[in-house]
């Protein structure tokens, strides 16, 4: 394969994009969330034809996973800083559900491609950053905010609302239409007790995230 095309397909240019945006904006948060979204956008632009969930529109998959809602809430917070608690809570759930699922439940990516065109190390690196870096950046902002934005019942209810909207407004319609379970823990072959336990774990994460934010914000 052509070396330049291989590099473009794998998104090797994205770190340069990140640096360029940072030099222009002097905003590490903005340049980072753009770069983190750029990787899945690049991935599905080049490799969506390897999937068959939808006719001609498999690029939509980059907006379906709960992790993908993290990109949306990052930009929501950037333009509307009062949503800092919601952004922190959502990324807290994304981060701990991902790593907890991988380590404790041995969850795996149900649609991972193993083809010569993909650099698996680079892909794994970006996946790890998407499931952790935003939480680190938001934690730093909470600890250094000049005007305290409280974590309270409203931020807790908004986080549950965000999660339930994803479940009933995005995941279930996608699952019914495509048959794609997204996560192997939600496969029809998984015992219902294990699925129920996972959902209980997610609800617990929302509670702990809001409480953690409350302690850090101190208001």
C-alpha positions in Angstrom: 0.0 0.0 0.0 1.1 3.6 -0.7 2.8 4.9 2.4 1.1 8.3 2.3 -2.3 6.8 1.8 -1.6 4.4 4.7 -0.7 7.3 6.9 -3.8 9.3 6.0 -6.1 6.4 6.5 -4.7 5.8 9.9 -4.9 9.4 10.9 -1.2 10.0 11.4 -1.9 13.7 10.6 -4.2 14.2 13.6 -1.4 15.0 16.1 -0.2 17.7 13.7 -3.8 19.0 13.5 -3.9 19.1 17.2 -0.7 21.1 17.4 -1.9 23.5 14.7 -5.2 24.2 16.3 -3.5 24.8 19.7 -1.0 27.3 18.2 -3.9 29.2 16.6 -6.3 29.1 19.6 -4.0 28.7 22.5 -6.7 26.5 23.9 -5.5 23.0 24.9 -9.0 21.8 25.7 -10.5 22.8 22.3 -7.6 21.5 20.3 -7.7 18.2 22.2 -11.5 17.5 21.8 -11.3 18.3 18.1 -8.4 15.9 17.7 -10.1 13.2 19.7 -13.2 13.5 17.5 -11.1 13.7 14.3 -9.8 10.1 14.9 -13.2 8.3 14.7 -14.3 10.6 12.0 -11.2 9.7 9.9 -11.6 6.0 10.8 -15.2 5.7 9.6 -14.6 7.8 6.5 -12.0 5.4 5.3 -13.2 2.1 6.7 -17.0 2.3 6.9 -17.3 0.2 3.7 -16.1 -2.8 5.8 -19.3 -2.7 7.8 -22.8 -3.6 6.7 -25.1 -2.2 9.4 -26.7 0.3 7.0 -26.8 0.6 3.2 -24.3 3.2 2.2 -24.4 5.0 5.5 -22.2 3.0 7.9 -20.2 6.1 8.8 -23.2 6.9 11.1 -21.8 4.3 13.5 -19.4 7.0 14.8 -22.3 8.7 16.5 -24.1 5.7 18.0 -21.9 4.5 20.9 -22.2 6.1 24.4 -18.6 7.1 24.0 -19.5 9.1 21.0 -21.9 11.2 23.1 -18.8 12.2 25.0 -17.6 14.2 22.0 -20.9 16.0 21.9 -20.9 16.9 25.6 -17.3 18.1 25.4 -18.4 20.7 22.8 -21.5 21.5 24.7 -19.4 22.4 27.7 -16.9 24.4 25.6 -19.7 26.7 24.3 -21.8 26.6 27.5 -19.5 26.3 30.5 -22.4 25.9 32.9 -22.6 22.3 31.6 -19.2 21.4 33.2 -20.8 19.0 35.8 -22.7 17.2 33.0 -19.6 16.9 30.9 -17.5 15.6 33.8 -20.2 13.1 34.8 -20.6 11.7 31.3 -16.9 11.4 30.7 -16.5 9.8 34.2 -19.0 7.1 33.2 -17.4 6.7 29.8 -14.0 6.3 31.3 -14.7 4.0 34.2 -17.3 1.9 32.3 -14.8 1.3 29.5 -11.8 0.4 31.6 -13.9 -1.4 34.2 -15.6 -3.4 31.4 -12.4 -4.3 29.8 -10.6 -5.3 33.0 -13.4 -6.8 35.1 -15.9 -8.1 32.5 -13.4 -8.8 29.7 -15.6 -6.7 27.3 -14.3 -6.5 23.7 -15.0 -4.4 20.7 -17.7 -6.2 18.6 -16.8 -4.5 15.4 -13.0 -4.3 15.5 -11.4 -4.6 12.1 -8.3 -6.7 11.7 -7.0 -5.7 8.2 -3.6 -4.7 6.8 -4.8 -1.1 6.2 -5.2 -0.4 9.9 -2.4 0.3 12.4 -3.7 -1.6 15.5 -1.2 0.1 17.9 -2.2 3.6 16.8 -5.9 2.7 16.9 -5.5 1.3 20.4 -3.7 4.4 21.6 -6.4 6.7 20.4 -9.1 4.5 21.9 -7.4 4.7 25.2 -7.1 8.5 25.0 -10.7 9.0 24.0 -11.7 7.0 27.1 -9.6 9.0 29.6 -8.1 12.3 28.4 -11.3 14.4 28.5 -11.9 13.3 32.1 -8.4 14.4 33.0 -8.9 17.8 31.3 -12.3 18.3 32.9 -11.0 17.4 36.4 -8.2 20.0 36.0 -10.8 22.6 35.1 -13.0 21.8 38.1 -10.1 22.1 40.4 -9.0 25.4 38.9 -12.3 27.1 38.1 -12.6 30.7 39.3 -16.4 30.6 39.5 -17.7 27.5 41.1 -20.3 25.5 39.2 -22.0 23.1 41.7 -22.6 19.4 41.4 -26.1 19.0 42.7 -29.4 17.3 42.1 -29.8 19.1 38.8 -26.4 17.8 37.5 -27.2 14.3 38.7 -30.7 14.3 37.0 -29.2 15.8 33.8 -26.7 13.0 33.7 -29.3 10.3 34.2 -31.4 12.1 31.5 -28.4 12.1 29.1 -27.9 8.4 29.7 -31.5 7.4 29.3 -31.9 9.5 26.2 -28.9 7.7 24.7 -30.4 4.3 25.7 -34.0 4.9 24.4 -33.4 7.5 21.7 -30.2 6.1 20.1 -29.2 2.7 21.3 -32.5 0.8 21.2 -33.6 2.2 17.7 -30.1 1.3 16.4 -30.2 -2.1 17.9 -33.7 -2.8 16.6 -32.9 -1.6 13.1 -29.5 -3.0 12.6 -29.2 -5.9 15.1 -25.9 -4.5 16.2 -25.5 -4.9 20.0 -22.6 -2.4 20.1 -21.1 -4.0 23.2 -20.7 -7.7 23.8 -22.0 -7.3 27.3 -25.4 -6.5 25.7 -25.4 -9.4 23.3 -28.5 -11.7 23.3 -26.2 -14.5 24.4 -25.2 -12.7 27.6 -27.1 -13.9 30.8 -29.7 -11.3 31.8 -28.2 -11.2 35.4 -24.9 -10.1 33.9 -26.6 -7.4 31.8 -28.6 -6.2 34.9 -25.4 -6.1 36.9 -23.7 -3.9 34.2 -26.6 -1.5 34.2 -26.5 -1.3 38.0 -22.8 -0.5 37.7 -23.5 2.3 35.3 -26.1 3.8 37.6 -23.6 3.6 40.4 -21.0 5.3 38.3 -23.3 8.3 37.7 -23.8 8.6 41.5 -20.1 8.4 42.3 -19.2 10.8 39.5 -21.6 13.5 40.7 -20.4 13.0 44.3 -16.7 13.1 43.2 -17.4 16.3 41.3 -19.2 17.8 44.4 -16.1 17.1 46.5 -13.7 18.6 44.0 -15.8 21.7 43.3 -16.3 22.4 46.9 -19.4 24.5 46.5 
